[in-house]
């Protein structure tokens, strides 16, 4: 078929269903019906026609191909009996001889197919654009040597057919489709090949949907001077994307609208609300929050999935939308006050839900014995599992802070995510949400929230290695906390400012800040804060070569943290103490400190901290002439770094483990 591209695997599966030598996947019953389903514009008809051509080329259907469009999603779809009449006419029946009764009409159809098989051979019936099993059932022949291929936007499992669902094209296939379509219009049009990166971007803006890609190609063909990058830029505005994907004859919006108009009211509402969900996927629980219902709308979700308007996500109970369906769903509310109000209420409910659970997860991650037990998550793992599953949506929801109705809640959500994003080392996400919160709080005039966002931003920048920016952000946080009279938050921000000074190599300044911080925590009677200040002071002293002072500082930190029960920070303290002891030649004491640190890290899923300590322990074993123990620690460190989203450190640890030991 001219212009057809990609779909090699799907074409192979269809041809296997047509092959008269194929006994079906069971090896027993020949496949009589194949049902090809997918989103409107996904390329079902093109694939079906290509498969029909290929099958005829193989000589499998010498009786011919009977094609009919069932118009299943039009206002007046073809009924099964109307379709049967059309096929009878195509087989040569005179109109006056076509029975009125359905059973007699079906009998004539089967007998004419049998006669066609005896005279010419098997027939392929291609029933395009069906919307219900009732349209197709009358068309199924009695002889299994014939085949029926159905295309539909719904999966139609009721037909007992071999089912094949189409997804969007692979990125390289989508680019190939663009290039081929342009070269069909003009063989010398090499714009896609000449602008490869822009073509990849354009294909992505089209959602790798064949209809959208064909429209984009038509728009480029109409304007020979238009660069590919220019059209990609026009499609970059998400809300306006469907406006551009219209070439005057074909329209992605119109294709989706055919499916949308057939939806019952509850399913149409659900699709509109799903389009508002942040992130690429959403859980069933979050969908329930969006709808405001008491029970999950499972039946409606399943119905939308069968219609290919909703996609099943990466795990059970997760749902997503194709990018263009999301744009369509959001556009349906434009200009309709009732739909807009419905959407605003749904987003408020979802943001409150995210905030409530993120706050509970933060409480669990920062909990240590002696504090009230958090209620919503039983342990650290449960909190991490929820945050990991919802991370993309949580980060996206923070972007709602730019809209006044959601500013305060979204800014607070950003702050709730800082501990998690730090522990999991998602630094870019951390910087993104902190920067969004800072800008929104500033516009709102909330100086306390702005100070918190500056503090979070500075910590994220520091862990990402952007030290100068981190110092500027943390310095600003200290100023704002001082201005609003929040001495407690100011001292914690000062503590982080000292760490940033240390990693930036300004050790003397860092030591001075940590000593000042230590005095402030002592004056406030904050023993946990005092211990953290001792850890940071000890680190700066050790880096400056003042090892005996560092050992004293870390020992004080371990004692204090053991008293207050903060085992996570105690893990840092034991690790730092081990490092200082090792540098002074006290290797056995260092090994014991590292082991105590690892016992604590195991409780918190702090895999990066665990990996660092395992590397330090490996070094201590090497100093003790214990190469086997050292190699084991480095391999364990590699596993920890892999889990901590630090692949470079993992590779380095494995490489070090493979090197021969040199005494």
Helices and strands as residue ranges (DSSP letters): H 8-18, E 33-37, H 44-57, E 65-69, H 80-90, G 95-97, H 102-119, E 124-130, H 133-137, E 147-152, G 157-159, E 162-165, H 171-185, H 191-194, H 196-205, H 210-222, H 228-234, G 238-240, H 241-244, H 252-261, H 265-274, E 281-283, H 284-291, H 298-306, E 311-312, E 318-320, H 323-331, H 337-365, H 380-398, G 399-402, G 404-406, H 407-423, H 427-444, H 447-463, H 467-483, H 487-503, H 507-524, H 527-543, H 547-564, H 567-583, H 587-601, H 607-623, H 627-643, H 647-658
